[in-house]
Amino acid sequence: MTGFLHDPLWLAGLALAMAATGLVSGTLAGLLGVGGGIVIVPVLFNVLPFFGIPEAVQMKLAIGTSLATIIPTSIQSARKHFAKGTMDVALLRSLAPSIAVGVALGTVLAIWLRGDALSAVFATVAVLVAVNMATTGAEWRLRESFPAGAPRHGIGGFIGTVSAMMGIGGGTVGVPILSAFGAPMRAAVATASAFGIIIAVPATLGFVWAGWGNPLLPPLSLGYVNLIGVALIVPTSMLAAPWGVKLAHTIPPVLLKRLFALFLAVTSARMIWGLVG
């Protein structure tokens, strides 16, 4: 571990950076239903090396910490959307069991895979979602209603698996999927905001258990969850989440999709550049 941990100026700068990250991720949680992980994971992945944390645990620590921060932010975001009456509660209930099964699978895979493989998964899924959001209109539909039976469970499992592997709240893949199957954009965002609760709680516990006692992890870590990051990001994320919810009900749906796509594209480019470099 480097001496940065004992440098007050360095820690003050880190605190400001994490607070800014929380404000951005919280706003996006409310605005897009993404839970903030699509912002937090790449930021932490780039910040952690400055603390001398070994490459072998960087990505898993970023994902685990991100999942922990998503829990309170998603709860607040989902409550705000539910209060506005745009959440499809019946669809959420029907998808919850399969999402939970997918989370279990995704957590196991994330723990088993190497960090560079997780980075590749993150970048690939993010760029695919960005392309989808950028090239389809607000009213584009694959079909007019969400499929029932085995296809519905398969879709829920896919959302849970990919989200747990990426350290995200479910909106990144959930919003475009719900939109493609007939949900209005604002209803898709509102419903997907609750996916984060189903995903983040069990996945966080899995990452805590998997990293418990790992000597490569930094101080104040519970497994692959770093408490310093959680303490700095969570309050600012919760503060900013209502701002995003308010914006989600004032921004035109097409613009909302384009903003979502732009952010995902930038995130993917940064992750891919890191892998190539």
N, C-alpha and C positions, 0 to 999 in steps of 0.2 A: 504494500500500500504506500502511496506517495505521501509527501509532506503536505500536499494540498489540503488534506483533511484538517490540518492544524493552522491554516492560514486564514485569519478572519476576513480579509478582503476577498479571498477566493470563495469562501463560503457565502459571503454576502452577495457576490455576483451570481453564484449558483442559485441562491434563494430567489433573487430577482428573476432569473431565467425560468425557474420552475414555476414561480407565481404567474409569469406571463404565459407559460405553457398551459397552466390550469385555466386561465381566463379564455384562451383560444379554444381549448378542448371542451370547456363547459358550454361556451357559446355554440359550438358545433354540435354538442350533444342535444341541446334544445332545438337547434335549427334543422339538423339533418337526421337526428335519431341515431347517430353513430357511436354514442357512448364515449367519445373522446380518444379511444385507443388508436385510431388511425393517425392521430397527431402524437400521442404520448410515446408509442413504441419507437418510431424512428428518432424522436428527440432523445429519449433515454439511451438508445443504442449508440448515438453519437456523443452523448455526454459521459457515459460510464467509462470509456477508455481513459479519460483525463484523471480518473481516480486510481489508475493502475489495476483495474479489475481485469482478470484474464479473459481472453477472447472466448474461451470455452464456455463461459457462463454469461457473457454479455447479453446475448439475444434472449435467453431464457429469463434472465433477471429483468430485462426490459418488459417482456410479455407478462411475467408474473406481477410485477409492480403495476403495470397498466391495468390488468384485470382487477386488482385490489382497488384502484382509484375509481374504476367504473361503477362499482357497487353503489355508493351514495349518490353519485351524479345521475345514474340511470333511474334510481328511485325518485329523485326530485323531478327529473324530466318527465318520467312516466306519469307522475301525479299531476303535473301541470297539464299535460296533454289530455289525460282522462277527465280533468275538470272542465276542459273545453269541449268535451263530447265527441272528439274526432277519432278516438281509439276503437278498433273493431275487437271488442272483448270476446265475442264468440270465437272468432278466428284465432285469437291469442290463446284461448283455453285449449282449442283443438290441436294447436301446434306445440304447446308447451312440453308434453311428454317426449315427442320425437326430438325436439331441440335439446332436451336434457340428455337423452341417449347420445346424441351427436357430440355434446360437450364432453361426455365421458371419453368417447373415442378420440376426439381431438386433443384432449389433455394428455392422454397416454401417448399419442403420436408426437406431440410437441416435446414431451419429456424424453422420448426415445431418440428423436432426430437430433442431428447436430445443428449448431447455431446458423451456419451458412445455408443449410437446407430450409430452415424456418424463414430466413430472410428471403429466399427465393420464392417460397409460398406466399409470403406477405406481398412482395412486389408484383408477382404474377396476378394474384387475385385482385389487387388494387387497380392494376392497369386495365384488366378486363372490365371491371365495374365502371371505371372512368370512361372507357370507350362506349359502353352501353348507355351510360347516362348522357354522354355528349352527342350521340348520334340518333337517339330516339326522342320524340316529342313528348310533351307532358301527357298527352292522351294516347300514346302508343300502347297497344295491348298485344300480348301473345294470345290471350283469350280473355273473355269477359268475366270469368269467375274463377275462383281458386279451386283446383282439383280436389276431389275427396279421396278417401281410402288410402291405399298404399302410396300413390303419388304424393299426397299431402304429407304423409309421414316421411317419405324420402326427402322431400324438400326441407322439412323441419330438421331432419338429421343432417343434411348438408349445411344448413345455416349454422347449426350448433358446432359441427366438426370444424369447419373453416374458421369460424369466429374464435373458438378456443385456441386453435393453432396460431392465429394472428394476434391474439391479445386484444380483440376488439369487442364492442358491445352487441354486435348483431345487426346494426342498422346498415353497415357498409354493404353487406350482401342482402340483408332483409328488405331494405327499401326498394331496390330495383326489382327484386323478385315479386314482392307484393304488388308493386306498380304494374309489372308485366302481366299479372294475373287479375287485373281489373280493379285494384284498389285505387281510389283517388290519391294524388300525391300526398296531400296533407294527412289523410288517413293512414297511408303507408308509413309516413314518418312517425306518426303518433303511436301506431301499433308496434313498430320496430323499436321504439324507445324502451318498451317493456321487455324486449328480448334480452337487453343487457343484464337485467336482474337474473333471469333464468340462466344466462351464460356465465356471468362473472362470479357468482357466489361459489358454485361447485368447482369451477376451474381454478379459482384462487386457492381454495383448500387443497386442490391437487398439486399446485405448484409449491405451496408451503411444505407439503409432505415430501415431495420429490427432492427438494433442495435442502431438507433439514440436515444440518451438520456438515454441509459441504464446506471444506476449508478454503475454497477459492472465493467464497462470497464475502462481500464487505461487511464491516460492523453494522449493527442495528438492522440485520436482515432476518426475517422469518422464512427460511427456505429461500425460494426465488422471489420473495417479496421484500423490497427494501423500504423500511419504515420512514426513512428520511424523505424519499420521493413521495410516498403516500401523504405524509404530513404536510408537505409543501403544495402539492397539486390539488388535493381534495377540497380544501376550503375555497380556493379561488375558482375551481370548477363548479362548485355548488352555487357560488355567488353569481356566476355568469350564465348558468343554465336557463334561468327565466328570461334573460335577454334573448337567447336563441329561440325560445318558444314564442316569444312575442314577435320576433322577426319572421318566424315560419308562417305566421298567420297574416302577414302583411306583404311578403314578397311574392310576385307572380310565380306560379308553379314551374314554368319553363326556365326562368332565371334561377330558381332554386335547384333544379336539376343540373344546370350548367355550372353553377358554383360548386356543387358537389363533385362534378366530373373534373373540374379544374384542380381542386384540391387533391383529389385522388391521383391525378396524373403527375402532379408535382411530387407527391409522396413516393410514388412508384419510381420516378426517375432518380430520385435521391437514393433509394434502396438499391436499384440496379447499378447505379454508378459505384456504390460502395462495394458491391459484389465483383464488378469488373476490375475496380482498382485493387 
